[in-house]
């Protein structure tokens, strides 16, 4: 029998459902017409999508006729990683129930739900965004460990703190193949979290996950122009619901799966045994678990906790910065060396806008004041920090998480144009944050790499 059919599990989901209210929501078409031009990072695409829905062929129940599968680029540092697809639902489809699902995430975000079963207490919390305040408060919640089991999650990214006779322990948990592991029953459970009068709205968003899937060859994007519309493809018609990565319900559906794993852990008293793998399998999921040697080993949304004056604050993982240096979605015009320095200055200003260290502040001075237009270009990449008062943490805090012999030097944060920097410490940081392995290239390969 599926765990979702267990009366205890149904009762806990019902407690969450009873806490939600959508008194102002009218209908998906009404909400779209009223809000499609609201301020939003994708406001212009939304306006164009509205035009398509008004005058194009996409005006059906799912706001689109199909989804497109794109192969996610393979990563050199993870040579054995299985290739994955990213599903393009098309822009019009992103407007379907977007405000209803957004309200659902807003109401459930940063709220601690508490349950109890056979003497075991459980707390669960959805960390709704990656802002400095939200993640810092989330780590504080884990550190306090008020219940026997304390789960923090965002989509397939989970952390847990638990207490038993041996003390307080921490783990990072990641659901393997989360999007493709959900059963039809979980989709229906997600729908039932909404009031009865709105379940047909949620069902419309769920039905997008049965849309025909177009699978093109890798060359499709390169050659798909208005002059070359005819391109070979494979058409797949799903028989069951499949959580498409571009769907409006992706994060919420994965959250519901995390809830199920947490419920299973409570029912199996995982805090006593420390066996969260069995709890996840009991819920129908395979997971990757990392045992934390200390509190600073926790990782949530590519941030980790540090203590400053007895208070818990979050700081971006070092590899997040090292990996992003020199990378931007967009274009900066000018002389390459100057453009690069502007880009690194903006990168530092965005990523370490709320928490920093003396060495990072020195790096900011080295590259100079970041230009506002460059910050705006990068802000979507690093919106997790936001802007506000900067908290300075001792640079030694980095060694609490990373088993490195030397503190990260200024060289790490001030890479010059064309520079190649490698050390055992850098390898350790990438292995810790991304599970990357070092990739070495010949001089010929480096020379052939476009700048």
Buried (B, 14 or more C-beta within 10 A) or exposed (E): EEBBEBEBBEEBBEEBEEEBEBEEBEEBEEBBBEBBEEEEEEEEBBEBBBEBBEEEEBEEEBBBBBBBBBBEEEEEBEEEEEEBBEBBBBBBBBBBBBBBBBBBBEBBBBEBBEBEEEEBBBBBBBBBBBBBBBBBBBBBBBBEBEBBBBBBBBBBBBBBBBBBEEEBBBBBBEBEEBBEBBBEBBBBBBBBBBBEEBBEBBBBBBBBBBBEBBBBEEEBEEEEEEEEEEEEBEEBEEEEBBBBBBBBBBBBBBBBBBBBBBBBBBBBBBBEEBBBBEBBBBBBBEBEBBEBEEBBBBBBBBBBBBBBEEEBBBBBBBBBBBBBBEEBEEEBEEEEEEBBBBBBBBBBBBBBBBBBBEBBBBBBEBBEEBBEEBBEBBBEBBBBBBEEEBBEBEBEBBBBBBEBEEBBEEEBBBBEBEEEEEBEBBBBBBBBBBEBEEEEEEEEEEEEEEE
